[in-house]
Amino acid sequence: MAERYSSFAPGGTAWLLQRITAAFLVVVLAFHFFLLHFVNHAAEIEFAGTQARMENVGYFLTMVLFLVAGTFHGVNGVYNALINQGLDGTQKKVVLAVLVIASLALIAQGIYVATTMAGWT
């Protein structure tokens, strides 16, 4: 039988946040799917309508939280998959630094686009 190994410490912060963000992403993705396929049909979606939705503070915050949760969930998963493959030492620190910088850049860019679309810049 193959040995099962996970870099996630059960009950640890990264483990808990991975599960919380997964649950949040499922709920928000369902909301997104419902809104863009049943309330607003895909053929009817235009840039102006997207801008109007982004002006709604609740929608704006939901999309920003979706961005942050998705970024954390994806990057944390990739990082832990690399650790599971044997990444350690200096390489582990470099990969972590690169992923943190890339994540912060992605979140900053996403928030900039969201605030611009909402007309708040």
Secondary structure, DSSP 8 states (H G I E B T S, - for coil): ------SS-TTSHHHHHHHHHHHHHHHHHHHHHHIIIIIS-GGG--HHHHHHHHHSHHHHHHHHHHHHHHHHHHHHHHHHHHHHTT--HHHHHHHHHHHHHHHHHHHHHHHHHHHHHHT--
